[in-house]
């Protein structure tokens, strides 16, 4: 078992242990839904009602042996967007990112997620293809994250009508809630659906 797999198992157990409602997102979720790929971290959308709830989750995880590496605020809406943690005992310093208000649709992501066995005997709630497409379009940065384009192509190749509809609803919610970061998510989604790439 590699360090990312160990980190994933630890994080899933810790999040469940503190009662956090979460779903796997990011590269590991893309691997589970579309095309396996290498990644160095485990990313989770966590459904919380407020920043205070997010801070309670983080404090509980720190009490379980995690160390805080960074916290990022979503400036447009003044919310705690992402917290980066690592296990204090992790010799590889594998990162776990918790997304509380990065896209503004974290509760919807968690509610729609499905249980998938991503490692033998390890069942995790994984974000849907539609939600992964929407959040990848939001986070895409070809300079610092070149795998985003590959992830979008892989997800588009697996998407069926219901996934595209879910992605349309998701990008509309992201935009309406003020989380679009100045991006034309609807236009990017339409281009991805038409061309299979963006």
Backbone as JSON Lines, residues from 0, in Angstrom:
{"i":0,"aa":"X","n":[0.84,-1.17,0.0],"ca":[0.0,0.0,0.0],"c":[0.89,1.24,0.0]}
{"i":1,"aa":"X","n":[0.59,2.18,-0.91],"ca":[1.42,3.38,-0.97],"c":[0.92,4.43,0.03]}
{"i":2,"aa":"X","n":[1.66,5.52,0.12],"ca":[1.36,6.53,1.15],"c":[0.04,7.23,0.9]}
{"i":3,"aa":"X","n":[-0.34,7.43,-0.37],"ca":[-1.63,8.09,-0.66],"c":[-2.78,7.17,-0.27]}
{"i":4,"aa":"X","n":[-2.65,5.87,-0.57],"ca":[-3.7,4.92,-0.18],"c":[-3.84,4.87,1.34]}
{"i":5,"aa":"X","n":[-2.72,4.84,2.05],"ca":[-2.76,4.84,3.51],"c":[-3.39,6.13,4.03]}
{"i":6,"aa":"X","n":[-3.03,7.25,3.42],"ca":[-3.6,8.53,3.81],"c":[-5.1,8.55,3.58]}
{"i":7,"aa":"X","n":[-5.53,8.0,2.46],"ca":[-6.96,7.93,2.14],"c":[-7.7,7.12,3.19]}
{"i":8,"aa":"X","n":[-7.2,5.94,3.49],"ca":[-7.86,5.07,4.48],"c":[-7.92,5.77,5.83]}
{"i":9,"aa":"X","n":[-6.81,6.38,6.24],"ca":[-6.78,7.1,7.52],"c":[-7.79,8.24,7.53]}
{"i":10,"aa":"X","n":[-7.83,9.01,6.44],"ca":[-8.72,10.17,6.38],"c":[-10.18,9.75,6.39]}
{"i":11,"aa":"X","n":[-10.52,8.72,5.64],"ca":[-11.91,8.23,5.63],"c":[-12.32,7.81,7.04]}
{"i":12,"aa":"X","n":[-11.46,7.06,7.7],"ca":[-11.77,6.63,9.06],"c":[-11.88,7.8,10.03]}
{"i":13,"aa":"X","n":[-10.97,8.75,9.91],"ca":[-10.98,9.91,10.8],"c":[-12.21,10.77,10.57]}
{"i":14,"aa":"X","n":[-12.56,11.02,9.31],"ca":[-13.75,11.84,9.01],"c":[-15.01,11.16,9.53]}
{"i":15,"aa":"X","n":[-15.12,9.86,9.32],"ca":[-16.28,9.13,9.86],"c":[-16.28,9.2,11.39]}
{"i":16,"aa":"X","n":[-15.08,9.04,11.97],"ca":[-14.97,9.04,13.42],"c":[-15.4,10.33,14.08]}
{"i":17,"aa":"X","n":[-15.22,11.45,13.39],"ca":[-15.62,12.74,13.96],"c":[-17.02,13.16,13.48]}
{"i":18,"aa":"X","n":[-17.68,12.27,12.73],"ca":[-19.05,12.54,12.29],"c":[-19.17,13.5,11.13]}
{"i":19,"aa":"X","n":[-18.1,13.68,10.36],"ca":[-18.14,14.61,9.22],"c":[-18.75,13.91,8.0]}
{"i":20,"aa":"X","n":[-19.69,14.59,7.35],"ca":[-20.26,14.08,6.1],"c":[-19.35,14.52,4.97]}
{"i":21,"aa":"X","n":[-18.79,13.55,4.24],"ca":[-17.8,13.89,3.23],"c":[-17.91,12.99,2.01]}
{"i":22,"aa":"X","n":[-17.24,13.42,0.94],"ca":[-17.15,12.63,-0.28],"c":[-15.79,12.88,-0.91]}
{"i":23,"aa":"X","n":[-15.23,11.83,-1.47],"ca":[-13.95,11.93,-2.15],"c":[-14.12,12.73,-3.44]}
{"i":24,"aa":"X","n":[-13.22,13.69,-3.66],"ca":[-13.19,14.49,-4.88],"c":[-11.75,14.48,-5.4]}
{"i":25,"aa":"X","n":[-11.45,15.28,-6.4],"ca":[-10.08,15.4,-6.88],"c":[-9.61,14.19,-7.67]}
{"i":26,"aa":"X","n":[-8.29,14.03,-7.73],"ca":[-7.67,13.01,-8.56],"c":[-8.07,11.59,-8.22]}
{"i":27,"aa":"X","n":[-8.19,11.28,-6.92],"ca":[-8.6,9.92,-6.55],"c":[-10.03,9.63,-6.98]}
{"i":28,"aa":"X","n":[-10.89,10.64,-6.91],"ca":[-12.27,10.45,-7.37],"c":[-12.32,10.26,-8.88]}
{"i":29,"aa":"X","n":[-11.51,11.03,-9.6],"ca":[-11.43,10.85,-11.06],"c":[-10.94,9.44,-11.37]}
{"i":30,"aa":"X","n":[-9.96,8.97,-10.62],"ca":[-9.46,7.61,-10.82],"c":[-10.56,6.58,-10.59]}
{"i":31,"aa":"X","n":[-11.39,6.81,-9.6],"ca":[-12.48,5.86,-9.3],"c":[-13.58,5.91,-10.34]}
{"i":32,"aa":"X","n":[-13.82,7.08,-10.92],"ca":[-14.94,7.26,-11.85],"c":[-14.57,7.1,-13.32]}
{"i":33,"aa":"X","n":[-13.34,7.44,-13.68],"ca":[-13.03,7.53,-15.11],"c":[-11.75,6.82,-15.49]}
{"i":34,"aa":"X","n":[-10.63,7.33,-15.04],"ca":[-9.34,6.81,-15.5],"c":[-8.32,6.88,-14.38]}
{"i":35,"aa":"X","n":[-7.76,5.74,-14.0],"ca":[-6.76,5.75,-12.93],"c":[-5.57,6.65,-13.28]}
{"i":36,"aa":"X","n":[-5.12,7.4,-12.28],"ca":[-3.95,8.25,-12.47],"c":[-3.26,8.44,-11.14]}
{"i":37,"aa":"X","n":[-2.04,8.9,-11.2],"ca":[-1.26,9.15,-10.0],"c":[-1.7,10.47,-9.37]}
{"i":38,"aa":"X","n":[-1.68,10.51,-8.07],"ca":[-1.95,11.74,-7.34],"c":[-1.16,11.68,-6.04]}
{"i":39,"aa":"X","n":[-0.92,12.83,-5.45],"ca":[-0.12,12.88,-4.23],"c":[-0.93,13.24,-3.0]}
{"i":40,"aa":"X","n":[-2.25,13.4,-3.17],"ca":[-3.05,13.79,-2.02],"c":[-4.43,13.18,-2.11]}
{"i":41,"aa":"X","n":[-5.16,13.31,-1.02],"ca":[-6.56,12.88,-0.96],"c":[-7.4,14.12,-0.68]}
{"i":42,"aa":"X","n":[-8.4,14.35,-1.52],"ca":[-9.26,15.52,-1.41],"c":[-10.68,15.09,-1.06]}
{"i":43,"aa":"X","n":[-11.28,15.8,-0.11],"ca":[-12.64,15.5,0.31],"c":[-13.48,16.77,0.35]}
{"i":44,"aa":"X","n":[-14.68,16.7,-0.24],"ca":[-15.68,17.73,0.01],"c":[-16.33,17.38,1.34]}
{"i":45,"aa":"X","n":[-16.5,18.37,2.19],"ca":[-17.1,18.15,3.51],"c":[-18.29,19.09,3.64]}
{"i":46,"aa":"X","n":[-19.45,18.51,3.94],"ca":[-20.68,19.3,4.07],"c":[-20.78,19.85,5.49]}
{"i":47,"aa":"X","n":[-20.75,21.17,5.59],"ca":[-20.91,21.85,6.88],"c":[-21.86,23.03,6.68]}
{"i":48,"aa":"X","n":[-22.48,23.45,7.76],"ca":[-23.41,24.57,7.67],"c":[-22.76,25.93,7.84]}
{"i":49,"aa":"X","n":[-21.55,25.95,8.41],"ca":[-20.91,27.23,8.69],"c":[-19.41,27.03,8.85]}
{"i":50,"aa":"X","n":[-18.68,28.14,8.9],"ca":[-17.25,28.06,9.18],"c":[-16.99,27.49,10.57]}
{"i":51,"aa":"X","n":[-17.88,27.79,11.52],"ca":[-17.72,27.25,12.86],"c":[-17.79,25.73,12.84]}
{"i":52,"aa":"X","n":[-18.71,25.17,12.04],"ca":[-18.8,23.72,11.9],"c":[-17.53,23.16,11.26]}
{"i":53,"aa":"X","n":[-17.01,23.86,10.25],"ca":[-15.77,23.43,9.6],"c":[-14.62,23.43,10.6]}
{"i":54,"aa":"X","n":[-14.54,24.47,11.41],"ca":[-13.48,24.56,12.4],"c":[-13.59,23.45,13.44]}
{"i":55,"aa":"X","n":[-14.83,23.06,13.79],"ca":[-15.02,21.94,14.72],"c":[-14.47,20.64,14.13]}
{"i":56,"aa":"X","n":[-14.74,20.42,12.84],"ca":[-14.21,19.22,12.17],"c":[-12.69,19.24,12.2]}
{"i":57,"aa":"X","n":[-12.1,20.38,11.87],"ca":[-10.63,20.48,11.84],"c":[-10.05,20.24,13.23]}
{"i":58,"aa":"X","n":[-10.64,20.86,14.25],"ca":[-10.14,20.65,15.62],"c":[-10.24,19.18,16.03]}
{"i":59,"aa":"X","n":[-11.34,18.53,15.66],"ca":[-11.51,17.12,15.99],"c":[-10.46,16.26,15.29]}
{"i":60,"aa":"X","n":[-10.14,16.59,14.04],"ca":[-9.12,15.83,13.32],"c":[-7.72,16.08,13.9]}
{"i":61,"aa":"X","n":[-7.46,17.3,14.32],"ca":[-6.18,17.58,14.98],"c":[-6.06,16.76,16.26]}
{"i":62,"aa":"X","n":[-7.16,16.65,16.99],"ca":[-7.16,15.83,18.2],"c":[-6.94,14.35,17.88]}
{"i":63,"aa":"X","n":[-7.24,13.95,16.64],"ca":[-7.03,12.56,16.2],"c":[-5.65,12.33,15.59]}
{"i":64,"aa":"X","n":[-4.78,13.34,15.64],"ca":[-3.41,13.15,15.18],"c":[-3.05,13.83,13.88]}
{"i":65,"aa":"X","n":[-3.93,14.68,13.37],"ca":[-3.6,15.44,12.16],"c":[-2.92,16.75,12.54]}
{"i":66,"aa":"X","n":[-2.12,17.27,11.62],"ca":[-1.48,18.57,11.8],"c":[-1.96,19.5,10.7]}
{"i":67,"aa":"X","n":[-2.25,20.73,11.06],"ca":[-2.7,21.74,10.1],"c":[-1.52,22.27,9.32]}
{"i":68,"aa":"X","n":[-1.61,22.2,7.98],"ca":[-0.57,22.75,7.12],"c":[-0.95,24.12,6.58]}
{"i":69,"aa":"X","n":[-2.23,24.29,6.22],"ca":[-2.67,25.56,5.64],"c":[-4.18,25.64,5.68]}
{"i":70,"aa":"X","n":[-4.67,26.87,5.65],"ca":[-6.1,27.14,5.53],"c":[-6.27,28.25,4.51]}
{"i":71,"aa":"X","n":[-7.24,28.08,3.62],"ca":[-7.47,29.05,2.54],"c":[-8.9,29.55,2.64]}
{"i":72,"aa":"X","n":[-9.06,30.86,2.57],"ca":[-10.4,31.46,2.6],"c":[-10.87,31.71,1.17]}
{"i":73,"aa":"X","n":[-12.16,31.5,0.94],"ca":[-12.78,31.85,-0.35],"c":[-13.13,33.32,-0.21]}
{"i":74,"aa":"X","n":[-12.29,34.18,-0.77],"ca":[-12.38,35.62,-0.52],"c":[-13.67,36.25,-1.01]}
{"i":75,"aa":"X","n":[-14.21,35.77,-2.11],"ca":[-15.42,36.39,-2.67],"c":[-16.61,36.28,-1.74]}
{"i":76,"aa":"X","n":[-16.66,35.22,-0.95],"ca":[-17.79,35.02,-0.05],"c":[-17.39,35.0,1.42]}
{"i":77,"aa":"X","n":[-16.09,35.15,1.68],"ca":[-15.62,35.22,3.06],"c":[-15.83,33.95,3.86]}
{"i":78,"aa":"X","n":[-15.62,32.8,3.22],"ca":[-15.8,31.51,3.89],"c":[-14.49,30.73,3.92]}
{"i":79,"aa":"X","n":[-14.36,29.85,4.88],"ca":[-13.23,28.94,4.94],"c":[-13.39,27.94,3.81]}
{"i":80,"aa":"X","n":[-12.53,28.03,2.81],"ca":[-12.67,27.22,1.6],"c":[-12.05,25.84,1.76]}
{"i":81,"aa":"X","n":[-10.77,25.82,2.1],"ca":[-10.01,24.57,2.11],"c":[-9.06,24.55,3.29]}
{"i":82,"aa":"X","n":[-8.92,23.38,3.89],"ca":[-7.94,23.17,4.94],"c":[-7.06,22.01,4.5]}
{"i":83,"aa":"X","n":[-5.76,22.21,4.61],"ca":[-4.78,21.18,4.24],"c":[-4.2,20.6,5.52]}
{"i":84,"aa":"X","n":[-4.28,19.27,5.61],"ca":[-3.81,18.56,6.8],"c":[-2.85,17.45,6.41]}
{"i":85,"aa":"X","n":[-2.07,17.0,7.38],"ca":[-1.28,15.79,7.22],"c":[-1.28,15.06,8.55]}
{"i":86,"aa":"X","n":[-1.09,13.77,8.51],"ca":[-0.96,13.01,9.74],"c":[0.37,13.37,10.38]}
{"i":87,"aa":"X","n":[0.35,13.69,11.64],"ca":[1.58,14.08,12.33],"c":[2.62,12.95,12.28]}
{"i":88,"aa":"X","n":[2.16,11.71,12.17],"ca":[3.07,10.55,12.15],"c":[3.41,10.09,10.75]}
{"i":89,"aa":"X","n":[2.95,10.8,9.72],"ca":[3.16,10.38,8.32],"c":[4.57,10.77,7.88]}
{"i":90,"aa":"X","n":[5.42,9.77,7.69],"ca":[6.81,10.04,7.29],"c":[6.91,10.61,5.89]}
{"i":91,"aa":"X","n":[5.87,10.42,5.06],"ca":[5.88,10.93,3.68],"c":[5.19,12.29,3.57]}
{"i":92,"aa":"X","n":[4.61,12.77,4.66],"ca":[3.89,14.05,4.68],"c":[2.8,14.1,3.61]}
{"i":93,"aa":"X","n":[2.07,13.0,3.47],"ca":[0.97,12.95,2.51],"c":[-0.12,13.91,2.95]}
{"i":94,"aa":"X","n":[-0.66,14.64,1.99],"ca":[-1.6,15.72,2.27],"c":[-3.04,15.25,2.11]}
{"i":95,"aa":"X","n":[-3.89,15.72,3.02],"ca":[-5.33,15.55,2.9],"c":[-5.94,16.94,2.85]}
{"i":96,"aa":"X","n":[-6.67,17.24,1.78],"ca":[-7.34,18.53,1.64],"c":[-8.82,18.35,1.93]}
{"i":97,"aa":"X","n":[-9.35,19.21,2.81],"ca":[-10.78,19.23,3.11],"c":[-11.37,20.48,2.5]}
{"i":98,"aa":"X","n":[-12.32,20.31,1.6],"ca":[-12.97,21.43,0.92],"c":[-14.32,21.67,1.57]}
{"i":99,"aa":"X","n":[-14.42,22.79,2.28],"ca":[-15.65,23.14,2.98],"c":[-16.5,24.11,2.18]}
{"i":100,"aa":"X","n":[-15.88,25.1,1.58],"ca":[-16.61,26.11,0.8],"c":[-15.72,26.59,-0.34]}
{"i":101,"aa":"X","n":[-15.18,25.67,-1.08],"ca":[-14.32,25.99,-2.21],"c":[-15.14,26.25,-3.47]}
{"i":102,"aa":"X","n":[-16.18,25.45,-3.65],"ca":[-17.04,25.58,-4.83],"c":[-18.43,26.09,-4.48]}
{"i":103,"aa":"X","n":[-18.8,26.04,-3.22],"ca":[-20.14,26.44,-2.82],"c":[-21.19,25.36,-2.98]}
{"i":104,"aa":"X","n":[-20.79,24.21,-3.53],"ca":[-21.75,23.1,-3.7],"c":[-21.32,21.86,-2.93]}
{"i":105,"aa":"X","n":[-20.49,22.02,-1.93],"ca":[-20.03,20.87,-1.17],"c":[-21.18,20.04,-0.59]}
{"i":106,"aa":"X","n":[-22.24,20.65,-0.03],"ca":[-23.35,19.82,0.46],"c":[-24.0,18.98,-0.64]}
{"i":107,"aa":"X","n":[-24.17,19.57,-1.82],"ca":[-24.75,18.83,-2.94],"c":[-23.83,17.69,-3.38]}
{"i":108,"aa":"X","n":[-22.54,17.95,-3.39],"ca":[-21.57,16.91,-3.76],"c":[-21.68,15.73,-2.81]}
{"i":109,"aa":"X","n":[-21.69,16.01,-1.52],"ca":[-21.77,14.95,-0.52],"c":[-23.1,14.2,-0.62]}
{"i":110,"aa":"X","n":[-24.2,14.93,-0.78],"ca":[-25.51,14.29,-0.85],"c":[-25.65,13.36,-2.05]}
{"i":111,"aa":"X","n":[-25.05,13.72,-3.18],"ca":[-25.2,12.94,-4.41],"c":[-24.16,11.83,-4.55]}
{"i":112,"aa":"X","n":[-23.13,11.83,-3.73],"ca":[-22.03,10.86,-3.86],"c":[-22.52,9.42,-3.69]}
{"i":113,"aa":"X","n":[-21.81,8.51,-4.35],"ca":[-22.11,7.08,-4.27],"c":[-20.99,6.37,-3.52]}
{"i":114,"aa":"X","n":[-21.35,5.25,-2.9],"ca":[-20.34,4.39,-2.28],"c":[-19.65,3.56,-3.35]}
{"i":115,"aa":"X","n":[-18.32,3.63,-3.38],"ca":[-17.52,2.86,-4.34],"c":[-16.37,2.21,-3.58]}
{"i":116,"aa":"X","n":[-16.11,0.95,-3.9],"ca":[-14.95,0.26,-3.33],"c":[-13.73,0.68,-4.14]}
{"i":117,"aa":"X","n":[-12.94,1.59,-3.59],"ca":[-11.82,2.13,-4.36],"c":[-10.51,1.38,-4.11]}
{"i":118,"aa":"X","n":[-10.46,0.67,-3.02],"ca":[-9.37,-0.25,-2.71],"c":[-10.02,-1.51,-2.15]}
{"i":119,"aa":"X","n":[-9.37,-2.65,-2.23],"ca":[-9.99,-3.86,-1.69],"c":[-10.43,-3.68,-0.24]}
{"i":120,"aa":"X","n":[-11.73,-3.81,-0.02],"ca":[-12.29,-3.68,1.31],"c":[-12.48,-2.25,1.79]}
{"i":121,"aa":"X","n":[-12.18,-1.26,0.96],"ca":[-12.3,0.15,1.36],"c":[-13.38,0.81,0.52]}
{"i":122,"aa":"X","n":[-14.53,1.06,1.14],"ca":[-15.65,1.7,0.47],"c":[-15.69,3.17,0.89]}
{"i":123,"aa":"X","n":[-15.76,4.03,-0.11],"ca":[-15.72,5.47,0.13],"c":[-16.84,6.12,-0.68]}
{"i":124,"aa":"X","n":[-17.44,7.15,-0.12],"ca":[-18.39,7.95,-0.89],"c":[-17.58,8.79,-1.87]}
{"i":125,"aa":"X","n":[-17.95,8.69,-3.16],"ca":[-17.19,9.35,-4.22],"c":[-18.12,10.3,-4.98]}
{"i":126,"aa":"X","n":[-17.65,11.5,-5.23],"ca":[-18.43,12.49,-5.98],"c":[-18.82,11.93,-7.35]}
{"i":127,"aa":"X","n":[-19.95,12.39,-7.85],"ca":[-20.45,11.94,-9.14],"c":[-19.63,12.55,-10.28]}
{"i":128,"aa":"X","n":[-19.78,11.97,-11.46],"ca":[-19.09,12.5,-12.64],"c":[-19.5,13.95,-12.9]}
{"i":129,"aa":"X","n":[-20.79,14.25,-12.81],"ca":[-21.25,15.61,-13.05],"c":[-20.63,16.62,-12.11]}
{"i":130,"aa":"X","n":[-20.57,16.28,-10.83],"ca":[-19.96,17.19,-9.86],"c":[-18.45,17.29,-10.06]}
{"i":131,"aa":"X","n":[-17.81,16.2,-10.43],"ca":[-16.37,16.26,-10.7],"c":[-16.07,17.15,-11.89]}
{"i":132,"aa":"X","n":[-16.89,17.05,-12.93],"ca":[-16.7,17.93,-14.09],"c":[-16.82,19.39,-13.67]}
{"i":133,"aa":"X","n":[-17.87,19.71,-12.92],"ca":[-18.1,21.1,-12.51],"c":[-16.95,21.63,-11.66]}
{"i":134,"aa":"X","n":[-16.5,20.84,-10.7],"ca":[-15.43,21.33,-9.82],"c":[-14.08,21.36,-10.52]}
{"i":135,"aa":"X","n":[-13.86,20.46,-11.47],"ca":[-12.62,20.52,-12.26],"c":[-12.6,21.76,-13.15]}
{"i":136,"aa":"X","n":[-13.74,22.1,-13.73],"ca":[-13.81,23.33,-14.54],"c":[-13.51,24.55,-13.68]}
{"i":137,"aa":"X","n":[-14.0,24.55,-12.45],"ca":[-13.76,25.66,-11.54],"c":[-12.29,25.75,-11.13]}
{"i":138,"aa":"X","n":[-11.68,24.63,-10.85],"ca":[-10.32,24.61,-10.31],"c":[-9.24,24.58,-11.37]}
{"i":139,"aa":"X","n":[-9.61,24.36,-12.62],"ca":[-8.62,24.13,-13.67],"c":[-7.58,25.25,-13.74]}
{"i":140,"aa":"X","n":[-6.32,24.82,-13.78],"ca":[-5.18,25.73,-13.91],"c":[-4.1,24.97,-14.68]}
{"i":141,"aa":"X","n":[-4.03,25.21,-15.97],"ca":[-3.13,24.44,-16.83],"c":[-1.66,24.66,-16.51]}
{"i":142,"aa":"X","n":[-1.32,25.79,-15.89],"ca":[0.09,26.05,-15.57],"c":[0.55,25.26,-14.36]}
{"i":143,"aa":"X","n":[-0.24,25.29,-13.29],"ca":[0.21,24.63,-12.06],"c":[-0.42,23.25,-11.87]}
{"i":144,"aa":"X","n":[-1.47,22.93,-12.63],"ca":[-2.14,21.64,-12.48],"c":[-2.46,21.06,-13.86]}
{"i":145,"aa":"X","n":[-1.46,20.61,-14.57],"ca":[-1.68,20.14,-15.94],"c":[-2.58,18.92,-16.06]}
{"i":146,"aa":"X","n":[-2.76,18.18,-14.97],"ca":[-3.62,16.99,-15.05],"c":[-5.1,17.33,-15.12]}
{"i":147,"aa":"X","n":[-5.48,18.57,-14.81],"ca":[-6.89,18.95,-14.87],"c":[-7.48,18.73,-16.26]}
{"i":148,"aa":"X","n":[-6.75,19.1,-17.3],"ca":[-7.25,18.92,-18.66],"c":[-7.44,17.45,-18.98]}
{"i":149,"aa":"X","n":[-6.5,16.62,-18.57],"ca":[-6.63,15.17,-18.78],"c":[-7.82,14.62,-18.0]}
{"i":150,"aa":"X","n":[-7.99,15.09,-16.77],"ca":[-9.13,14.64,-15.96],"c":[-10.44,15.01,-16.63]}
{"i":151,"aa":"X","n":[-10.53,16.23,-17.15],"ca":[-11.76,16.66,-17.81],"c":[-12.05,15.81,-19.05]}
{"i":152,"aa":"X","n":[-11.02,15.51,-19.82],"ca":[-11.22,14.64,-21.0],"c":[-11.7,13.26,-20.58]}
{"i":153,"aa":"X","n":[-11.09,12.7,-19.55],"ca":[-11.48,11.37,-19.08],"c":[-12.91,11.37,-18.55]}
{"i":154,"aa":"X","n":[-13.28,12.38,-17.79],"ca":[-14.64,12.47,-17.26],"c":[-15.65,12.67,-18.38]}
{"i":155,"aa":"X","n":[-15.32,13.54,-19.34],"ca":[-16.22,13.77,-20.48],"c":[-16.43,12.49,-21.27]}
{"i":156,"aa":"X","n":[-15.39,11.67,-21.37],"ca":[-15.51,10.41,-22.09],"c":[-16.41,9.41,-21.42]}
{"i":157,"aa":"X","n":[-16.64,9.55,-20.12],"ca":[-17.51,8.65,-19.36],"c":[-18.9,9.24,-19.11]}
{"i":158,"aa":"X","n":[-19.04,10.53,-19.32],"ca":[-20.3,11.21,-18.97],"c":[-21.43,10.8,-19.9]}
{"i":159,"aa":"X","n":[-22.6,10.6,-19.29],"ca":[-23.84,10.36,-20.02],"c":[-24.76,11.55,-19.75]}
{"i":160,"aa":"X","n":[-25.92,11.55,-20.37],"ca":[-26.81,12.72,-20.27],"c":[-27.07,13.17,-18.84]}
{"i":161,"aa":"X","n":[-27.31,12.23,-17.94],"ca":[-27.61,12.62,-16.56],"c":[-26.41,13.32,-15.91]}
{"i":162,"aa":"X","n":[-25.2,12.9,-16.27],"ca":[-24.0,13.56,-15.73],"c":[-23.88,14.99,-16.24]}
{"i":163,"aa":"X","n":[-24.15,15.18,-17.54],"ca":[-24.09,16.53,-18.11],"c":[-25.15,17.43,-17.48]}
{"i":164,"aa":"X","n":[-26.34,16.89,-17.24],"ca":[-27.4,17.68,-16.58],"c":[-26.98,18.07,-15.17]}
{"i":165,"aa":"X","n":[-26.4,17.13,-14.45],"ca":[-25.93,17.42,-13.1],"c":[-24.82,18.47,-13.13]}
{"i":166,"aa":"X","n":[-23.93,18.38,-14.1],"ca":[-22.85,19.37,-14.23],"c":[-23.43,20.75,-14.54]}
{"i":167,"aa":"X","n":[-24.45,20.81,-15.4],"ca":[-25.09,22.1,-15.73],"c":[-25.7,22.74,-14.48]}
{"i":168,"aa":"X","n":[-26.4,21.94,-13.71],"ca":[-27.0,22.45,-12.47],"c":[-25.9,22.91,-11.51]}
{"i":169,"aa":"X","n":[-24.85,22.12,-11.4],"ca":[-23.75,22.44,-10.48],"c":[-23.06,23.74,-10.85]}
{"i":170,"aa":"X","n":[-22.73,23.94,-12.14],"ca":[-22.04,25.18,-12.51],"c":[-22.97,26.38,-12.33]}
{"i":171,"aa":"X","n":[-24.27,26.19,-12.55],"ca":[-25.22,27.28,-12.31],"c":[-25.25,27.64,-10.82]}
{"i":172,"aa":"X","n":[-25.24,26.64,-9.95],"ca":[-25.23,26.9,-8.5],"c":[-23.92,27.56,-8.07]}
{"i":173,"aa":"X","n":[-22.81,27.07,-8.58],"ca":[-21.51,27.67,-8.24],"c":[-21.51,29.15,-8.59]}
{"i":174,"aa":"X","n":[-22.0,29.47,-9.78],"ca":[-22.04,30.85,-10.24],"c":[-23.01,31.68,-9.42]}
{"i":175,"aa":"X","n":[-24.22,31.17,-9.21],"ca":[-25.25,31.91,-8.47],"c":[-24.83,32.19,-7.04]}
{"i":176,"aa":"X","n":[-24.06,31.3,-6.45],"ca":[-23.64,31.46,-5.06],"c":[-22.36,32.29,-4.91]}
{"i":177,"aa":"X","n":[-21.81,32.76,-6.02],"ca":[-20.65,33.65,-5.97],"c":[-19.31,32.96,-5.88]}
{"i":178,"aa":"X","n":[-19.23,31.7,-6.3],"ca":[-17.99,30.94,-6.18],"c":[-17.27,30.73,-7.52]}
{"i":179,"aa":"X","n":[-17.72,31.36,-8.59],"ca":[-17.2,31.06,-9.94],"c":[-15.82,31.65,-10.22]}
{"i":180,"aa":"X","n":[-15.31,32.5,-9.34],"ca":[-13.95,33.06,-9.5],"c":[-13.78,33.8,-10.82]}
{"i":181,"aa":"X","n":[-14.86,34.41,-11.29],"ca":[-14.81,35.18,-12.53],"c":[-14.76,34.33,-13.79]}
{"i":182,"aa":"X","n":[-15.0,33.05,-13.67],"ca":[-14.94,32.15,-14.83],"c":[-16.31,31.96,-15.46]}
{"i":183,"aa":"X","n":[-16.32,31.75,-16.75],"ca":[-17.54,31.41,-17.49],"c":[-17.7,29.9,-17.46]}
{"i":184,"aa":"X","n":[-18.2,29.38,-16.36],"ca":[-18.31,27.94,-16.2],"c":[-19.31,27.32,-17.16]}
{"i":185,"aa":"X","n":[-20.41,28.04,-17.41],"ca":[-21.41,27.52,-18.34],"c":[-20.82,27.38,-19.74]}
{"i":186,"aa":"X","n":[-20.09,28.4,-20.18],"ca":[-19.44,28.34,-21.49],"c":[-18.39,27.24,-21.57]}
{"i":187,"aa":"X","n":[-17.61,27.09,-20.52],"ca":[-16.58,26.04,-20.48],"c":[-17.22,24.66,-20.52]}
{"i":188,"aa":"X","n":[-18.32,24.51,-19.8],"ca":[-19.02,23.22,-19.8],"c":[-19.58,22.9,-21.18]}
{"i":189,"aa":"X","n":[-20.18,23.89,-21.82],"ca":[-20.73,23.68,-23.16],"c":[-19.63,23.28,-24.13]}
{"i":190,"aa":"X","n":[-18.47,23.93,-24.03],"ca":[-17.34,23.59,-24.91],"c":[-16.84,22.18,-24.63]}
{"i":191,"aa":"X","n":[-16.74,21.81,-23.36],"ca":[-16.29,20.47,-23.0],"c":[-17.25,19.42,-23.54]}
{"i":192,"aa":"X","n":[-18.54,19.68,-23.41],"ca":[-19.53,18.7,-23.88],"c":[-19.5,18.57,-25.4]}
{"i":193,"aa":"X","n":[-19.3,19.66,-26.09],"ca":[-19.27,19.65,-27.56],"c":[-17.98,19.04,-28.09]}
{"i":194,"aa":"X","n":[-16.85,19.47,-27.53],"ca":[-15.54,19.09,-28.07],"c":[-14.9,17.9,-27.36]}
{"i":195,"aa":"X","n":[-15.4,17.56,-26.17],"ca":[-14.75,16.5,-25.4],"c":[-13.47,16.96,-24.74]}
{"i":196,"aa":"X","n":[-13.17,18.23,-24.88],"ca":[-11.97,18.82,-24.26],"c":[-12.23,20.31,-24.08]}
{"i":197,"aa":"X","n":[-11.51,20.89,-23.14],"ca":[-11.63,22.33,-22.9],"c":[-10.25,22.89,-22.67]}
